[in-house]
Amino acid sequence: MIIFRYLTREVLQSTFAVTAVLMLIITSARLIKYLADAAAGKLDAGAVLLVLMYRLPGFLELLLPLGLFLGILLAYGRLYLDSEMVVFSATGFSPNRLLLYTLGPACLVAAIVAGLSLYVSPTGLAKAEQVFVQQEGRSELDLVTPGRFLSQSGQGQVTYAEALEEGQLRQVFITQRGNSGKPVVLVAERAERRIMPENNKRFLVLLEGSRFDGQPGQADFRHTQFSEYGVQLPEPELTSEIRDLDAQPTAFLLNSDDQRERATLHWRLSLPVLALVVAMMAVPLSHTNPRQGRFAKLIPSILVYLLYLGLLTTVRSSMEKGQLPMAALWLTHLLFIVLAANLMYAGRFWSKVFGHLVPHGLLSRIGSGKA
């Protein structure tokens, strides 16, 4: 039990440290994107951190297995480098027991991943989707702050209103680029939002104003007066980040016969299995010669993990399209379990076979160049 607690502590410390670093990288990149959306007027600044918190479980369910995989490689790599594994082996600590002890913290991580993938992550995505819907439901009136210019860089448009009274903007100024690339300036006494019932398109309708096209002083400059002028508002883009299936409760997916929903359910159930399988692969991959260094096998091991995750996502996509049966996802897990068993036992198996066929001591002399 002393060895078990020691190995568990080393693995979990490395796992949570690696996961924390990966989470910091992912959340920083996502925070930058949300801040850019807020600067473009797509997202309210007060909703940025709220949305980010709701998205964290979805990031964590994929980062924890990777953190466990790298944590085992780093923890056991240090033990091999410091010759602690040699001491364990000299006292009768077999590779099978090392694998069995490693599955202890791996089961804990798998349980956390199961809770995240089956309940916490869908709930967080559903709440984030609600925030996005509320943000997309905001009109131009909600985005404009009286007395301040609103720049929407993605659309090349700048809006200004002197006041907001009784649901209408007063003394409105809008500048944008026309279809020919020439500047267009709109000035109106009032503006209000309208939704066209036939196609649900959103428009900002300017009332009692003027439109100026082109550069002043040029021959093609035009000045048009209007009583009503509609400017179509951009279509919502935020909710495209979240698929409806990912935000569905697991209980709903259990009772569904839809192909895509069944594929999503199997994906959520397979994530805890991913954590267990990568732990099984990490144990033999962590074996390092002290002269090679602690990070000798880190890059090849990461490539194996990326191959594993890439195959899983490809199979999931094919399952949603009906091109593969649901068993394909579990066969992928089985394939990498076989790979883990091969890494764990094949080397010792062939060593035993050739040990019986070759005279005792010859293999070591061949390896040292003395034969």
C-alpha positions in Angstrom: 0.0 0.0 0.0 2.9 2.4 0.6 4.1 1.9 -3.0 0.5 2.2 -4.3 0.0 5.5 -2.4 3.4 6.8 -3.6 2.7 6.0 -7.3 -0.8 7.3 -7.1 0.4 10.6 -5.6 3.1 11.0 -8.3 0.6 10.2 -11.1 -2.2 12.5 -9.8 0.2 15.4 -9.1 1.6 15.2 -12.6 -1.8 14.7 -14.2 -3.4 17.7 -12.5 -0.4 19.9 -13.2 -0.4 19.1 -16.9 -4.1 19.5 -17.1 -3.9 22.9 -15.4 -1.4 24.1 -18.0 -3.4 22.8 -20.9 -6.6 24.4 -19.5 -4.8 27.7 -19.2 -3.7 27.5 -22.8 -7.2 26.5 -24.1 -9.1 29.0 -22.0 -6.8 31.8 -22.9 -7.3 31.2 -26.6 -11.1 31.0 -26.1 -11.1 34.1 -23.9 -9.3 36.1 -26.7 -12.0 35.0 -29.1 -14.9 36.0 -26.8 -13.2 39.4 -26.1 -12.9 39.9 -29.9 -16.7 39.1 -30.2 -17.4 41.6 -27.4 -15.3 44.2 -29.2 -17.3 43.6 -32.4 -20.6 44.0 -30.6 -21.6 40.3 -30.9 -21.3 39.6 -27.2 -21.9 41.7 -24.2 -18.7 42.2 -22.1 -20.5 41.1 -18.9 -21.3 37.7 -20.5 -17.7 36.8 -21.5 -16.6 35.2 -18.3 -20.0 33.6 -17.8 -19.9 31.8 -21.1 -16.3 30.8 -20.5 -17.2 29.2 -17.2 -20.0 27.3 -18.8 -17.6 26.0 -21.5 -14.9 24.8 -19.0 -16.4 21.3 -18.4 -16.5 20.6 -22.1 -12.8 21.5 -22.4 -11.9 19.5 -19.3 -13.5 16.2 -20.4 -11.1 16.0 -23.3 -8.0 17.5 -21.5 -8.2 15.2 -18.5 -7.4 12.0 -20.5 -4.5 13.8 -22.2 -3.3 15.1 -18.8 -3.4 11.6 -17.4 -1.5 10.2 -20.3 1.3 12.8 -20.0 1.2 12.7 -16.2 2.0 9.0 -16.3 4.8 9.5 -18.8 6.4 12.3 -16.8 5.9 10.6 -13.4 7.2 7.2 -14.4 9.9 8.7 -16.6 11.3 10.4 -13.5 11.2 7.2 -11.6 13.1 5.4 -14.4 15.6 8.3 -14.6 16.2 8.1 -10.8 16.5 4.3 -10.9 13.6 4.0 -8.5 11.9 1.5 -10.9 15.0 -0.6 -10.9 14.7 -0.8 -7.1 11.1 -1.7 -7.4 11.9 -4.5 -9.9 14.7 -5.8 -7.7 12.3 -6.2 -4.8 9.9 -8.3 -6.9 7.6 -5.5 -8.2 6.4 -6.8 -11.5 5.2 -4.8 -14.6 1.8 -6.4 -14.1 1.6 -4.9 -10.6 2.7 -1.5 -11.9 -0.1 -1.6 -14.5 -2.6 -2.7 -11.8 -1.5 0.1 -9.5 -1.7 2.7 -12.3 -5.3 1.7 -13.0 -6.2 3.1 -9.5 -5.7 6.8 -10.3 -6.8 6.1 -13.8 -10.2 4.9 -12.6 -10.5 8.1 -10.5 -9.8 10.2 -13.5 -12.2 8.1 -15.6 -14.9 8.7 -13.0 -14.4 12.4 -13.2 -14.5 12.3 -17.0 -17.7 10.3 -16.8 -19.4 12.9 -14.6 -18.2 15.7 -16.9 -19.2 14.1 -20.2 -22.6 12.6 -19.0 -23.9 15.5 -16.9 -21.8 18.6 -16.2 -20.6 19.3 -19.7 -24.1 19.0 -21.4 -25.6 21.2 -18.7 -22.9 23.8 -19.1 -23.3 23.8 -22.9 -27.0 24.3 -22.6 -26.6 27.3 -20.3 -23.9 28.7 -22.6 -26.3 28.3 -25.5 -29.0 30.2 -23.6 -26.6 33.1 -23.0 -25.7 33.1 -26.7 -29.4 33.1 -27.7 -30.0 36.1 -25.4 -27.0 37.9 -26.9 -28.2 37.3 -30.4 -31.7 38.5 -29.5 -30.3 41.9 -28.7 -31.2 44.5 -31.3 -29.1 47.3 -32.6 -30.8 49.5 -30.0 -29.3 47.3 -27.2 -25.8 47.5 -28.7 -25.7 51.2 -29.2 -24.7 53.4 -26.2 -26.1 56.9 -26.6 -23.3 59.4 -27.2 -20.7 56.7 -28.2 -19.7 55.3 -31.6 -20.2 51.6 -32.1 -17.7 50.1 -34.5 -18.6 46.7 -36.0 -15.4 45.8 -37.7 -16.6 42.6 -39.2 -19.2 44.5 -41.2 -17.3 47.7 -41.8 -20.0 49.8 -40.1 -20.0 52.5 -37.5 -23.2 53.6 -35.7 -23.9 56.6 -33.5 -27.0 57.8 -31.8 -27.5 60.8 -29.7 -30.2 59.4 -27.4 -32.4 56.4 -26.8 -36.0 57.3 -26.0 -39.2 55.1 -25.8 -37.5 52.2 -27.7 -36.2 54.4 -30.5 -32.8 55.8 -31.3 -32.7 59.6 -31.8 -30.4 61.5 -34.2 -28.9 58.4 -35.8 -25.7 58.4 -37.9 -24.5 55.3 -39.8 -21.5 55.0 -42.1 -20.8 51.8 -44.1 -19.4 50.6 -47.4 -21.7 50.2 -50.3 -21.7 47.3 -52.9 -19.3 49.3 -55.1 -16.9 49.8 -52.2 -17.7 53.5 -51.9 -18.7 55.1 -48.6 -22.3 55.4 -47.7 -23.5 57.7 -44.9 -27.0 57.5 -43.4 -28.5 60.2 -41.2 -32.0 60.0 -39.6 -34.1 61.6 -37.0 -35.2 58.3 -35.5 -34.6 54.5 -35.9 -36.3 51.4 -34.6 -36.0 47.6 -35.0 -38.4 45.6 -37.1 -38.6 41.8 -37.9 -40.1 40.9 -41.2 -42.8 38.2 -40.6 -42.3 36.5 -44.0 -38.6 35.6 -43.5 -37.8 36.6 -39.8 -35.1 38.9 -41.1 -34.1 41.7 -38.7 -33.9 45.3 -39.9 -33.0 48.6 -38.3 -35.5 51.0 -39.9 -34.4 54.6 -40.2 -37.1 57.3 -40.2 -37.0 60.7 -41.8 -33.5 60.9 -43.0 -31.0 61.2 -45.8 -28.5 58.9 -47.6 -25.2 60.1 -49.1 -23.3 57.9 -51.6 -19.8 58.4 -52.8 -17.1 61.0 -52.1 -18.2 64.7 -51.9 -17.1 66.7 -54.9 -17.1 63.8 -57.3 -19.5 63.4 -60.2 -21.1 60.3 -59.0 -21.9 61.7 -55.5 -25.6 61.3 -54.7 -27.9 62.6 -52.0 -31.2 60.9 -51.4 -33.9 61.7 -48.8 -36.3 59.1 -47.4 -39.1 58.7 -45.0 -38.2 55.0 -44.2 -35.0 53.2 -44.9 -34.2 49.6 -43.8 -30.7 48.4 -42.9 -30.6 44.6 -42.5 -29.0 43.5 -39.2 -26.4 40.6 -39.4 -27.6 37.1 -38.8 -26.7 35.4 -35.5 -23.4 33.6 -35.5 -22.7 32.8 -31.8 -24.7 29.6 -31.4 -22.9 27.9 -34.3 -20.1 27.3 -31.7 -22.4 24.8 -29.9 -24.1 21.9 -31.6 -27.6 21.2 -30.4 -26.7 17.5 -29.8 -23.8 18.4 -27.4 -26.2 20.4 -25.2 -28.8 17.7 -25.0 -29.2 15.9 -21.6 -27.9 12.4 -21.5 -31.3 11.1 -20.3 -32.8 12.5 -23.5 -30.2 10.7 -25.6 -30.9 7.4 -23.8 -34.5 7.4 -25.1 -33.7 8.5 -28.6 -33.6 6.4 -31.8 -32.0 9.1 -33.9 -28.7 8.1 -35.5 -26.9 11.3 -34.6 -28.2 11.3 -31.1 -27.2 7.7 -30.5 -23.7 8.5 -31.8 -23.5 11.4 -29.4 -24.5 9.1 -26.5 -21.8 6.5 -27.4 -19.3 9.3 -27.7 -20.0 10.5 -24.1 -19.8 6.9 -22.8 -16.5 6.3 -24.6 -14.6 9.2 -23.0 -14.1 7.4 -19.6 -12.9 4.4 -21.6 -10.4 6.7 -23.4 -8.9 7.7 -20.0 -8.4 4.0 -19.0 -6.9 3.0 -22.4 -4.4 5.8 -22.5 -3.3 4.9 -19.0 -2.7 1.3 -20.2 -0.6 2.6 -23.1 1.3 5.1 -21.0 2.8 2.5 -18.6 4.9 0.7 -21.3 5.6 3.9 -23.2 7.0 5.5 -20.0 9.9 3.0 -19.8 13.0 5.0 -20.4 16.7 4.4 -20.3 18.3 6.7 -17.8 20.8 7.8 -20.5 18.0 8.8 -22.9 16.5 11.4 -20.6 13.0 11.9 -19.2 11.4 13.3 -22.3 12.9 10.8 -24.9 9.5 9.1 -25.7 7.3 12.1 -25.1 6.8 13.3 -28.7 6.2 9.8 -30.1 3.7 9.1 -27.3 1.8 12.3 -28.0 1.6 11.3 -31.7 0.1 8.0 -30.6 -2.5 9.8 -28.5 -3.4 12.2 -31.3 -3.8 9.3 -33.6 -6.1 7.6 -31.1 -8.3 10.8 -30.6 -8.3 11.5 -34.3 -9.6 8.1 -35.1 -12.3 8.4 -32.5 -13.5 11.7 -33.8 -13.5 10.4 -37.4 -15.5 7.4 -36.4 -18.0 9.5 -34.5 -18.5 11.7 -37.5 -19.1 8.6 -39.7 -21.5 7.2 -37.2 -23.5 10.4 -37.2 -23.8 10.2 -41.0 -24.9 6.5 -40.8 -21.8 5.3 -42.6 -20.6 3.1 -39.6 -22.4 1.1 -37.0 -22.3 2.1 -33.3 -19.9 -0.7 -32.6 -17.2 1.0 -34.6 -16.4 3.4 -31.8 -15.8 0.5 -29.3 -13.8 -1.4 -31.9 -11.5 1.6 -32.1 -11.0 1.4 -28.3 -10.4 -2.4 -28.6 -7.8 -1.8 -31.3 -5.8 0.5 -28.9 -6.2 -1.9 -26.0 -4.6 -4.5 -28.2 -1.8 -2.0 -29.0 -1.3 -1.4 -25.2 -1.1 -5.1 -24.6 1.4 -5.5 -27.4 3.5 -2.7 -25.9 3.3 -4.2 -22.5 3.8 -7.9 -23.2 5.1 -8.5 -26.7 8.7 -7.5 -25.9 8.9 -9.8 -23.0 7.3 -12.6 -25.0 9.8 -12.5 -27.8 12.6 -12.1 -25.3 11.5 -15.3 -23.6 11.2 -17.1 -27.0 14.6 -16.1 -28.2 16.0 -16.7 -24.8 15.2 -20.4 -25.1 16.5 -20.7 -28.7 19.8 -18.8 -28.2 22.5 -20.0 -25.8 22.5 -18.3 -22.4 24.5 -15.0 -22.4 24.7 -14.8 -26.2 22.0 -12.2 -26.6 23.7 -9.8 -24.2 27.1 -10.4 -26.0 25.4 -9.6 -29.3 23.9 -6.5 -27.9 27.2 -5.3 -26.6 29.1 -6.2 -29.8 31.3 -8.8 -28.1 29.9 -11.9 -29.9 
